[in-house]
């Protein structure tokens, strides 16, 4: 329903070529549909919006990536920008502001929600290196983290990622060691706090 409402709004200015329900479907659809701009959420099943965005920009750097999210969180915004996002828009904005952000993004001008821009400026003034902190999990570890946090069994994770059951266990162990956690409940908590799952 939400996608249909967004489609109606966007059709006033743009040709909407499609919409999908999860991050893996997004990557497939982009390859097929070749859009100029992708409007993406942070929390998506299968593969979250941040990881989807990273892959999308690696494979299709010309596509403009616009995040529309309820997450008023500087860390999510930082990760989105590092993934190559052109815009980070909060869901509580007026429709005209969303259209403005998409228009800017399609013309190569970045847009950042005013609340996020102000918070980022404050953080940067206190710690200029805060924006540069690297991700410490591999892409595969992040995929396993999300699927474990979603409660998927190892066999299903292995089949979805086209890797062995043993490899799933290896990535889970390395990811948990890297994060300093020891239980799946802590994996879920970490994933929720970092926008990997909602």
Secondary structure, DSSP 8 states (H G I E B T S, - for coil): -HHHHHHHHHTTTS------SBHHHHHHHHHHH--SEEEE-S--BSS-HHHHHHHHHHH-TTSEEEEEES---HHHHHHHHHTT-SEEEETTS-HHHHHHHHHHHHTT--EE-HHHHHHHHHHHHH-TTGGG----S-HHHHHHHHHHHTT--HHHHHHHHT--HHHHHHHHHHHHHHHT--SHHHHHHHHHHTTS--
